Amino acid sequence: MSEAFSSIVVGTDGSDTAAKAVEHAIVLALALGSSLEIVSAYEPASNQRVPGQQTQAPHDLQWELSPRSDVLALLADAQTVAAEAGVGQVETHARQGDAADAILDVAEEQAADLIVIGNKGLTGARRFLLGSVPNKVSHHAPCSVLIVRTS
């Protein structure tokens, strides 16, 4: 059965719910001997955000202040957690744009067998609906999808 899921993709945005999905993906990758592809998306920095932050940063680091650098740090942390847990092959992917599209693109590019994603807990009358990212991924995935209950 492990051959059926030799490559797992998981999306993260740094939230608690995404962290639970990453934890599940790590457990699965360990149990199945799968490679793990960790994906996060970012939007380009707005002109208002960066100048305010750049003035507070040392001059030689100002170019690094962007949502992309935040995502790279997030991915590095997730990669470290997976590697320390014992996952043999862990790759990260930072993509500009929509989170669902980023996950779907990496799943296609890596010929993934499984996508793991959190359900993004909702309350009230919306409790029967998935969040927009897991909804889009579940409808357009090129492989199986595990939606982790995170709330």
N, C-alpha and C positions, 0 to 999 in steps of 0.2 A: 504494500500500500504506500510506502514511503516514496516510491517512484512516481506515484500519482501527484505528489506535491513536492517536487524537487526544488521549486523556486516559489518563494512567498514574497508578496509585496505588501507593505503596510504604510499607511499615510499617517503623518503626525503634524500637528500645528502647535504643539507644546502645551495643550490643554490637559486637564486631568483625564478627560474622556479619551483623548488620543493616547495618553500614556497607558491607559488600560488596554487599548487595542495593541499597542507595541508590546506590552507584557505578554498578551496572548500569542502574538506572532512569534515572540522569542521562545515561548514554551513549545509551540508547534514546531518551529525550526529545529529545536533541540531534539524533540521526540522523533521527528521524521528525518533528521539529517539533511534538512533543506538549507538552501542559501536564502539569505534575507536581503531584500531591497527596501530601504527606508526612504520614503518620499515626503518632501514638504514643498509647499508652493509659497510664493511671495508676490506682492505687487510692487511695481517700481516706486521708489521714494517720491513723495510729493515735494514740491519746491518749498512748501512751508515747513515740513518736518526737518529736512536735512540742514538748512542753514542754521536753525536754532540749536540743533545738536552739534553741528560742526564748530560753532563758536566755543563750545565747552570742551572740545577735544583737542589734544595736542595736534599741532599743524601736520605732522607727518602721518597721523592716523585718520585725518578728516575724510580722506577718500574712501575709507572702509565703512563709514556710517551709512548703512542702507538696510532696508528690510532683508536683502540678500545675506548680509553678514549675520543678521540675527538668525536666519534660517540655517546658515552654515554652522553656527554654534549649536543650535538645537539638534541638527543632524549629527554632529560630532559627539554630542552627549549621548544620543540614542545609540550610535554605533559603539561607543565605549561600553554602555550597559549590555548590549547584545554580545559583544566580544568577551566581556568579563563573565557573562553567564555561560559562555562556552560555544556560542554559535561560530562555526568554522569560517563561513564566508558571509561577510556583511558589506554591502555597498550602500552608498547614500546618493540621493538625487535631489538637488535643489532646482526647482523649475519656476520660471516666471509665469504668472497667470492664474487661472482657475485651479483650485485644489483638486476637484474631481477629474478635470482634464489631465492634470499632472500625473495622478495615480493611474489613470487609464493608459496614458502614453507610455509610462514606464512598464506597466504590465504587458503591453504589446511588444515594446522594444526588447524586453528581457524574456519574452515567451513564458511569462509566469503561469503557474498552475493554480495559484490561489491569491486572492486579495483579502486582507484582513482590515476591517475598518470599524470604528466605533459608531454607535447609533446616534450619538449626540442627543442625549436625553432631553425630552420635551415634557411639558406639563400641561395640565388642563385638557381641554377638548382636543388639543393637538397631539395628545399622547399616542394616538393611533398612526401618526405620520412620522416617517423618518426625516431626519435633517436633509437638507438639499444635497450635500456631498454624498452621503451613503445612498440616497435615493438615485442620484445620477449614476453612481458607480454600479449599483446593483442592476440597473437597467441596460448599461452599455458595456459591461465588463467582457473581455475576451476569454475569461476563465471563471472558475468557481469563486464565490464571494462568501466570506464569513463575516457576518455583522455581529459584533460583540456588544452585548448589553452592558452599557457603561453607567447606567443610572438606576 
